[in-house]
């Protein structure tokens, strides 16, 4: 495959955020280093005050704020998200700390084209945003936790798993220390999986994702 030479020729991705944007920063860093051949064409935030918007602005990335509760229904908010992504000619979507549950209209518009990173080894501790999965892992007394990148489907945290990274759970771990260790792996894993998805090397066989 020929590597696009100019930013304008690179595959366009959209990133959905709700918070500080550390995974967005990891994606942008991977693009800057040449690890990921892509361009972030649009960042959509579910919050007007999300620090991730500042990260996007600092990198010259177009942004939209679409707050689902501002719309009469989740479907109408979903339609707005789809319209914004299509207007930006986005090929792949990454959820990077995006809190709202996407309406089915979004997942149907991008079948096997939306990735999410979750701070647990799915299917364990599915549902909920950080720090809930990390808290549940500590409460359960597991010895290994980690993160998962999966395709997004209409069922929350139940889409086909693409890749996972494990971290040890230490005896003296707090929610904060475990979360920090998992987040480091999220920053490594998400850009790599985005690259795999854009390369066309991922094939879904029932619930299994095969990397070709």
N, C-alpha and C positions, 0 to 999 in steps of 0.2 A: 504494500500500500504506500502510495506517495504521501509524504508528510506535507500538509499545506504550509507554504512559506510565509504568507502574510496573515495577520490577524483576521482580516476580512474573509479569508477562505476557510478559516477553522470552524469546526462544528460549533453551533450556537447552543448554549445551555441556559436554562433558567434555574435560579436558586430561590427557594422559599424559606423565609426566616421569621423568627419571632423574638429573638433575644440578642445576645451579645455578639454573635456572628463569628465565633472562633472557627467553626467548620467552613464558613464562607471564606475566611482569611486563609485557611489551609488550602482550599481549592485555588484561590488566586495566587498563592505562593507556589503551588505546584505548576500552574500555568507559567508563571514568571521564570521558574527554573528550567522549564522545558520538559518536566516530568509528565505533564498533562497537555496534550495538544487539543486545545479548545478555547473558546472565549465565553465569558459570562455575558450574555446579551441582556439579561434583565434580572433584577432582584426584586422579589415581591415580599413585602412585610405585612404581617397581620397586626402589627402595632406601629403607631406613629412615632413612638419614642424608642424604638429598638435601636441599640447601638450598632447593629449590623448595617443600618442605613448609612451611618457615617463611614464605615469601612468601604461600602460600595461607592459612595461619593468620592472618597479619597483615591479610588482606582478608576474614576471616570465611568463607572457602570451605571446604566439607566436604572431607575428605581420606580416602583409603584407601591403605594400603601392601599391595601384592600382589607378592611376590617370586617370580618364576616357579620358581626353583630350590627353593623350599620345597614345591613340589607334585610328585607322582609323575610327571606328564607336562605337556608344554606345553599339551595339550588341556584338562587340568583347570585349569591357571592361566588359560587363555583363557575357560573357562566362568565362572570367578570374576569376571573382568573384565567380561564381558557382563552377568552378574547385577548387579554393582555399578552399571554404567552404566544399566541398565534400571530399577533401583530409584530412581536419581536422575532418571529421566524425561529422559534426555539425547537430544537430537535429532541432534547432530553431534559428532564426536570429532576433536580435534586432537592430533597427536603433536608435542610440543615438546621435542626433545632426549630422546626415549624410546629407550633402547638395545636392549631385547630385540626379537626378531622376533615379531610377533603370530601367534598360532595362527590357522589358517584359520577357526575358529569365530567369531572376532571380526570378521574382514572380511566373513564371510557374514551376520553379524547386522546389520551396518551397510553394506550395499552402496552404494558411491559416497557414503558418509557418514563416511569417515575421511580426514583430510588429514594430510600429512606435509611438513615443511620439511627440505630436504637441502642441505648446503653445497657444491653444485656445479651446473653447468648440465647437468642430465641430458639425454641418457643418458651423458654423460661422467662418469667417476669415480663410478660407482654403487657401492653397497655400502659398508659400514663407516661408523662414526661419526666425527665430528670428533675429531682433526685429520687423519684419514687422507685424505679427499678433497682437502683443501687441500695436504697434503704431496704427493700424487700430481700435482696441478696444477702445483706448482712443479717437480717432477722432470721432468714432461713438457715444461716450457718454454712452456706456453700463455701467450698475451698477455691473455686475458680469462677470468675465472672468474665466480663468482656463486652464486646460490642458486635453488632450484626448490621450488615448492609443487605437490604432485601428490596425486591420489587414491591411497589405499592399496589394493593388491590382494594376492593371495596370493604373487605374485612380487615379491621385494624391489626397491624403487626402480624399478619398471617400470610403475606405474599411469599413467593419462592425466595429462599435464602441464597444469596450470591456468594458472600464471603463473611467470615467471622475472625475475630482476633481475641485471644484469651489473655487474661491477666490473673495473677494469683490474688487471692483474698487473704490478707495478712491478719494475724491475731490481734494486732493493735490498730487495725484500720478503723477509720471513721467514715461517715458518708462522704465527707469532703475529700479525704485522701484516696478512697477508692474511686470516686468520681473523677479525680484528676488523672489517675492512672489509666482509667478507661478512655478519658477524653484524648489523651495522647495517642491512643490506638485509633480512635475515630479519625483524628487528623491525618493519620497515615493511610488508613484503609479507604476512606471515602473517595479521595482523588484517584486512587488506583482503580477502584471499581468503576468510577465514571469513565476512565480511559478504556477499560475492558468493554463497557457497554457501547461506547462510541465506536469501538473497533469492529463491532459485529461478531465478536467471538463468543458471545453468550447465547446458549440454546436452552430452552426450557423443555424438559422431558417430564411431563406430569407436574410434580411439585419440585423436582430436582432441577437445579441450574448446572449445566455442563459448560465448562470453559474449553473452547476448541482452540 
